[in-house]
Structures are given as structure tokens and as C-alpha cells.
Amino acid sequence: MGLQECLARIDARDAAVHGWSHLDRAAQGGAGPLAGTVLGVKDVINVAGMPTTHGSTIFAGNIAHHDAAAVARLRAAGVIVLGKTVTAEFATYSPGPTVNPCKAGHTPGGSSSGSAAVVADRQADIALGTQTAGSIIRPGSFCGTLAFKPSFGRYPLGGVLETASSLDTLGLFARNMELLTRADSVLADDAHSCSPRAVLRIGVCRTPIWDQAGGEMQHALLAFAEQLRKAGHIVSDVDLRPEFDGLTAAQTLIHRYEAARTLGHIRNTHPDKVSDAFRTMIDSGAADIEVDYQQCRALQNECIALLPEVFDAVDLLLAPAAPGTAPEGLTATGDPVFQRMWTALGTPCLGFPVEWRSDGLPLGLQLIAMREHDRQLLADAATIRAPQAAVVRYYQYPFADWGHG
């Protein structure tokens, strides 16, 4: 899409979706591999001359003087930096005003709510988000757009709000795989080219929290796995070792413990200007003791060391992206339970819409690869385009754009 198309879409839809916190209608791009691509930037990431409020009135007057490192790379590649997208408060759990573009009254997810919504609603081509628990893959699933959380540390974090240094990951939302792959090649230092594999070994990973997935999500995952099998891929079940059982709880403690030490001064300095959700998270993290934190970090590292064993017999894992469709209501952002483990492991995850209910709400799955195998994951995604396209045609959802259209 072009800039004028995006602006026209914003004029028609932003009053309903509320995905933008700041717009630069005079924005211009340059030459490069992403020339003409329209970018939205989550409002915890600096863009020179634009406000970085972190979703809080405390920082309402905070104007960035320099681009974040990732924004600078994308700008140098020719993107049009159209503006800042709404974030949950300090990239945690108290939502902003964004509404799910697929169905009014439902959450878009969080904390990268605005970024997911503006891409899903065709108001931008790509958008930057961050994930510390489930803030990229979950809103991508709820809004029905491609969402990519790269390997931990793969994209630069300079100029991005620090929440939890052991978990914080910068990622992307994109209108199609071609744009996503090109943006990844600009953002990453290891953007070598990979060829897609014709036959993939795909492991269906129900994860230790399978019982928290709703019936629709369980059916969607198993049905899609069967489609992949019929398309000629080798599909098998993957059961994780017992060590992984405690990883979701460990990530939760690591997240709040580190957030209390990086963001606690904001809660203490402005106790009346932060939400109850933020205050509770910071207070819980401040109360955690060092020995428990270190045990959780040890489990995190132990499970990371076990990843080669997990991927020994499979190329990719297939797992739920969320418990189900976007919940009704705008006072919470949904449960990140199906992302916490993968965020702790630092694996690359590609979220994609797989089905749409009759009411317009999408269901999303995620493909997970071995750490540092990001480019192969993105290349392999092209291999499963055919069965995915069949699903999209069946549900006839007009904004689904898995392929290169």
C-alpha cells in the first residue's frame, strides 16, 4: 500500500480502532529496499521529533531527540515513519484505547496493541512492537495479522524502553511475508538468505499448558497440522521434557522481578499516576527474593540448553498463539500464557492467522524454530503458504494476507 492509501484508511477507521498515539502526515521515505513501506512504531520506541510516552501521562511531554537503532535502520532502508502506535502502559498490562479492528468491543491484545491493529486494519504496512511476555504474538493472533518475535537479542534495543533485560525482544507485524522478510533483513545483522525446504518436519507441541487452550484453538491447531500432513510434510507430536513444566511460572517471576528494578522508580515517584495493574506487578516483583529469581534464571538457562534436543527430530514446532480468540472487553489485554515459555527460551516465533470465526474474530497459531534460525523459519513459512491460503479462501476474510499479495 502507499502512504495516501494508509492515510485514507486512517481517516476512515482510526476513530473506531484508535491505533495511533501520534501521526506525522507529512512523513516521507527515501530510497532503499523498503522504499514506500509505511511503518508504525510502538510508543515505547524512540522516533526523533515524536513523543515517546510509554502509554503514560507521566511522559506526555517526552520528545525523542534520536531514532531508536531499529528505527534508524528501517529509515535508512527507505521506510516512511508515519507515527507512533498505542501501547499498554510501560509495555505491561494496563491497556490503551485501541480496539480490535476485527470486532468492536474486543481487546486487540497487548502490549503492542496499536501496532497489531494498524497493520491488521491496513493502516500501515509494517509496525514495530516489543515482547517481554506475549506482547507481539498475542495481539497478532487477536487481530489477525502476521507477527514475528525474533531470537532474543537479534534486533537492536537501543532507544527502546527496558522492562526486563533477560526477556525484552523487539519484533515486527507485517501485512505479508514478503514485507516481513525484507524488514527482517534490514533489522538483523545476520540476514543471510535461506532457501525454503520442500518437506518440513513439523512437531505439534501442545506445551505443558494445553488444557488452557479453548476447544476452538485446540481444534484449529490439530486441523492445521492435518492439512500440513496432507500437503506432504512430516508431522509428529513433540512432548517437552519435565524441565519445561515450570518455565511459564519462571518467566512470570523473572519478568516482574526485573521490571520492579528497572521501572520501580516510576511507581515510587508517581504512585498516583500509574495503574493498579502496573502498581501490583511492580510491588510483586519488588517482594520477590533474589534466591527465587536466580532459581528461575537457572531453569531458563537449563531449558535453553535443552533446545537442540527438542529440535533434533523436527525443523519447526507448531503451537497455539493464544488460548482462543480475543476476549470481549477493553479493560484487559488477554492472557500471554502461550507465549511466556517461548519468550523465556528466546526462540524465533512466527504468529499467523489460521481461521476466522463467523463473527470475524481470528484464531492464530505460531511456528517456533531453534534459536538463531530466524531466516530459515521465514523461508520455510513460504512452504506452508499453500495450505494456509486454502484456509484463508475458505473463511473469505478480506484482510488476511499470508502470502506475497
N, C-alpha and C positions, 0 to 999 in steps of 0.2 A: 504494500500500500504506500501511497505517497503522503507527504505532510498534509496537504489540503484535504485528502480523504480522512485522515485521522482527526483533523480539526473539525471537519463536518460531523464526524461521528461523535466527537466530544460535545459539540453543540447540541446534538440530538439526544445524547444519552447521559451526560455527566450529572445532570440534575437528578437522575434516578439512581445512578451507580455510585457516584461520589468517590471515584478512584484517585483523583488528583488532589494534592495539597498545594501545588504551585505549578503554574503553566507559564512558559515563555513562547508566546505566539509568534514572536519574531525570530525564533531559533532557526539556525542554518547549519547545514552539514558541510562536508568537504569531500575531497576525492579519497578513494581507498576501497578496500574490499567490502565495506559496509555502507558505501555511499548511498544516501537516500533512505537508509533504515531509520525508523523513528523509535527512540529509546525513552522509556520511563525509568526513573531512579528512585528506589525506596528511600524514604525520608530519614534514614539513619546513615546515609552515604553522602559525602560532600560533593556538591557541584558548585564550582566557582560562581559567585554572584547570586546564588539562590539560598533560601533559608534551609537550614538543617535543624528541624525542631524535635526530632526523635519522637514525634507524636505526643508532645507535651507542651503545655503553655509555658512551662518554665523556660524553654528555649525558643520562645516565639520570635525573639529579635536576633537570633543567632544566624548570621550570614556567613557562608563559607567563603574563604579567600582563595582556596585552591581546589582543583578537582581531586577527588579520590583517585588512587592509582589506577583502578579498574576503569573509571570514567575517562581518565586521560587516555588510556589505551584505546577505548572504543571511539573517543572523539578523534584521535589521530587516524583511525580507520575510516572516518567519514560519516559517522552516525550523526543524526540530528537529536540533540539532547533536549527533548520537548519539555521536561519538567520533573517534578518530584511526585511520587506516589504515596498514598496514605500508608502509614504503618501503625501497628498496635503500639501502645506506649512503651518506649525504650525496647522495642522488639521483643516484648514479652507477651502478656496475656490480656490486657485491657484494650478492647478494640476501638478503632476509629470509626468514622461514619460510613465506610464503604459497605455496599450491599452486593450480594451475589448477583451477577449480571444474568444468570440463568433463571432465577426466580426471586422476585422481590420478597423481602421478609426473611430470607435465609442468609446465614453467615457466608462470607466469601472465604472464611478461614483466616489464619493469621500466622505470624505477624506481618507477612508480606502481602497483606490483603489487597492493597491498591495495585500493586504490580501484577498480581494474578488477574485481577478484574479487568484492568485496562487492556491487557493482551487478549484475554478471552472475549472481550467485547469489541475487539477490533479498533481500539482507540490508540494502540501502539503496536509496533511490530515485535519488539522485544522489550524486556524490562529486567532490571537487576533486583534481586531480593537477597535475603540472608536466611540462614537456617542454623539455629543452635539446638532446637529440639525437633520441630517439624514444620518450620515456617516457610518452606518452599514447596515441598511435595504435597502437604495437606491442602493449602489454598489452590494449588494446581489441580488437585483432584476435585475439590469442591466446585471450582469454576469451569473445569473442562478445558484445560489448556496444557500444552507441554511444559514440564517443569524439570529442571536439571540441577541437582546438587552434585557438584564435582567432588573428587577426592579432597580430603582435608588438606588445606594449605596450597591447593593448586592455583587458585586465583588470589591476587594480592589483596590484602586487607587494609592497606594504608588509607586513612581517611574514612574508615568505617567504624561505627560505634562498637567498642569492645563490650561484650556481655560476659562471655565465658571463653577464655583463651584456648581451652582444651577442646572446644566444640565448635566455635564460630566458623561458619563457612559461607562464602559468597557464592551465589548461584544465579541462574537465568530462567526466565519464562520466555517462550518464543511461539510465534504463530505457526511455524512449521519446522521440520527437521533441517532443512537447508539453512535457514537463518540461524538456528541453534548451533549447528556445526561450524558455520562461519564465525559466529560470535565467540565460540569456544576457542577457535584457532587464534583469535586476537587476544583473548584474555589470558591464555595459558602460555607458559614458557616451553611446554613440551608438546606443542601442537603438531606432531608428526602425522603423516597421513596413514590410514589403515584401510584395508580392503574388507568389505563385509564377507562373512563366512556363509556359504550357501546353506549348510546344515549346522544348526546350533544344538548344543547340549544344554537344555534348559531345566533347571531344578525348581520344582514347585515348593516354595518354602512357606509353610503355614505360620511359622515362627511360634515361640512359646506362648503367645497371646492370641492364638487363633480363635479361641472362644469369645473374644471381644469383637470379632468381626460379625456384622449382622448377616442375616441369611442372604440378602441380595448380594453383598460383597463376596461371600463365600461362593455363591453360585457363579458370579461373574468371573472370579479367578479360575475356578475349575473349568468353566465353559471355554474361556480363552485358552487355557492350557490344552484342552482337547482340540481346539482349532489349530494350534501350533503343531500338535502331533499329526493331525490330518494333512497339514501343509508339508510334512516330511521332516520336521525337527524331532530330535530325540528328547522326550520329556520324561522326567522321573521325579519322584518325591525326594526331598532333602530334609533330613531331620538333623537339627543342630545338637551338638553335644550339650550335656547338662550345664557346663560352664556358662552358656549363653542365657540360661534361665533368669539370672539375676541382673542382666545387663540393662534392661529397661529401668529398673529401680536405681541402678548405679548411675545411669545418665541423669536421672532426675535430681539426685543429690549433688552430683558434680556441677550441674547447671546452676542450681540455686546457691551452692557454696561459693562458686566463683563469681556469680552475679552479685552476691552480697558484698564481695570485696572490691569489685570494680564499680558498682553503681550504688553501693550503700550510702555514700556521702550525699547523693541526691535525695534519698529517702530521709536522711537525717537533717539535711539543711532545709528541705521544703516538705515537711511532713503533711501539710495541709493541701499541697498541690499535686500529690500523687494519688493514684487509685488504691482502693482497698486490695485489689489483686496484686499490684506491684508491692505494696507495703507488706502483705502477707508473705510473698515469695522472698523478699529481702530479709525479713525477720526470721523466716525459717532457715534460710541459708546462714545467717549470722549465728544461729543457735547450733548449727551442726559442728561437730568437733573434728579436729584435724585427723585423728586416727581413722574415723569413719570415711572421711574424704580420701585418704590415702589408700584405704582398702578398695574403695570404688575405682580409683585410678588404676590400682593394680589389676583389678578384674578387667577393666577396659583394655589394658595393655596385653593381658593374657589372651583375651578373645581376639584381639588384633593379630597376635602371633599364631592363632589357630586358623586364620583365614585361608592360607594356602591349602590346608586340609579340606576346608569347606568347598573350595573351588577346584579341587583335584579332579573330580569327575564331571564337572559341569562348567560351561562357559559363562552362564548368566543364571541368576536367581529371579524368580517371579514371585511377588508378594503383594498383599493388599497395600494400598496407599493411604487408607483411612478406614475407620470402622464401617462407614457407609456413605451415603450422600450427605450433603451439607445440612446440618440441623437447622430447624426453624428458630428464628430469634437472632437478635443482633447484639446481645449483651455478653456473649462469649464467642470464642473462635473455633470451638470444636476440640476434640481430643487428639494430641500428637502421638498417641501410644504406638502407632505403627511406623513412626519414623525414629523414635528415640534410639533404638538399638543401632540402626544404620548410621545415624549421626555419630554415635559414640565410636563406631567402628571406622568412621572416616571413609567409607566406600562410596564410589560414584553411584548415584541413583537417578534414573530417568522415569519421571511420572508421566502418565498419558491417560487420556480418557478411553474407556473401553465400552461403556454402554451409557445410554441416556434413558431415564425413565420417561413415561408418558407425560409427566408434569414438567419436563425439561431439565431436571437435575441430573448431572452426570455421576457416574461411578468411575473411579480411577484406580489403576494398578501401577506398580513400579517394577522396573527391571534394575537389578543390582549387579555390579561387576566387582572384580577384585580391585583393591586399591591400586591407583596409578594406571588402570586400564581404561581410562575415560574415553580415549579416542576410539578404541576398539568397540566399546559399548555403543557409542554414537554411530559407528559404521554398521554394526550389527543390527541396529534399530531399523535400518533400511531393509534388512532381510525379512523382518516381520511386518513390513508395510502392507503386503497383500492381504493377509487375514484381517489386519486392523481396518483396512479400507472397506472390507466386506461388512464389518460391524458398523462402521460409520454409515455406509449406504443403507443398511437395514434400518437403522434408527433415524436416518434422514435429518441429522442435526446440522443446521446450515453453517455453523461456525467451526466445526471440527476440521482440523487441517493437519492431520498427521503427516501427510506426505509433502511434496515439494510444490504444491499448488500455490 
